[in-house]
């Protein structure tokens, strides 16, 4: 059998089909396979007809039709199906030097494991984040590849050709070792959770706090999308506001207010806790979805728990400007937290992550794409070792400019009884981050009092009695002992 394929893809759901069509449009001959073989024939006879796409009816045929080193991508459900297909490829004729690519939303520890496992067999494994939904897959997604770096020269031409472009640059660059690509995609999705929650809170404030109609809210979002908030999510939210059902009423108001989730936001929050990083906004966004799912219970609570009735007085246009600034400032905090997490993960896992390239990868094609990311790219290109986005002059000025409006919105939410968990935690994190002293000194005293967990003394108060840097235990009551508990990090 003659090897004709430049690139092979397993999985003919909408993302897989669109990615194949995208690659064919860019001059590559693509071999398509699906476990349900009938889907291959239907695809070849319909969407793929007349294009440089060939089908395979078995794993063996799929492998035989690909040129060496074979570039074989899977877009299948994360978890066991990925491992199953890896074994099928190994049994079906994959050879040392071949490249297997997982383009699903796999958890990064699984990608770590698979990279090592396949490396022992001479197979180069890549775990890549793919973002942009079905339209992005068809016309240009954001791609975040990581894994065995030996594979990158062989897949670079395909990936950068099919990726979205931002100012002429492909939204795809090598991320790092092992599970780094899927890790960056995980954080991307966590930030996406945060962005969506922030927009939902702005909607709730406009709807319940200001009593605005959906048409009015759509007009506000149209205005916002011409400024610092210009982004895909603001754009689609505007479209949702303007959308009416067949009876002429807004469809949005008919949709059940119980949010779903697929786990990547939760993974991000759990990983942040594991690494001890205060990624509070993503965590609150995940919990907000969890709270929304308690629909029946919330219905019962609404009948027995009272709160204030929102009543706005004042200049509405001015308050909407404050709301725009609150959304912008909170978004800055969310991304600052996300990059802090990736920076810490890189150290912890021994990866070399390139922050300017990550920001570039998110500028186009993906769900969180926005004009805002150009400023992040610029900040990290100017200083790749930037400790925090808030130390960059541009973002420092932006967050200070936004502060008055941001504080007004959070306080109004509290006074009106409208929940703003994402806005509020962003502001609280900012106030905590800018505080040279926090009340954790009392917390340490409490821990030492009840559990002899010890504390350290401030440098300016060090003495012979309390040496600097030493773990100290005090017998607070005179009745306790002088033996301290061992210190450890949970």
Buried (B, 14 or more C-beta within 10 A) or exposed (E): EEBBBBBBBBBBEEBBBBBBBBBBBBEBBBBBBBBEEEBBEBBBEEBBEEBBBBBBEEBBBBBBBBBEBBBBBBBBEBEEBBBEBBEBBBEBBBEEBBBBBBBBBBBBBBBBBBBEBBBEEEBBBBBBBBBBBBEBBBBBBBBBBBBBBEBBEBBBBBBBBBBBBBEEBBBBBBBBBBBBBBBBBBBBBBBBBBBBBBBBBBBBBBBBBBEBEBEBBBBBBBBBBEEBBBBBBBBEBBEBBBEEEEEEEBEBEEEEEEBEBEBBBBBBBEBBEEBEBBBBBBBBBBBBBEBBBEEEEBEEEEEEEEEEEBEBEEEBEEBBEBBBBBBBBBBBBBBBBBBBBBBBBBEEBEBEBBBBBBBBBBBBBBBBBBBBBBBBBEBBBEEEEBEBBBEBEBBBEBBEEBBEBBBBBBEBBEEBEBBBBBBBBBBBBBEEBEEEEEEEEEEBBEBBBEEBBBBBBEEEEBEEEBEEEEBBBBEEEEEBEEEBEEEEEE
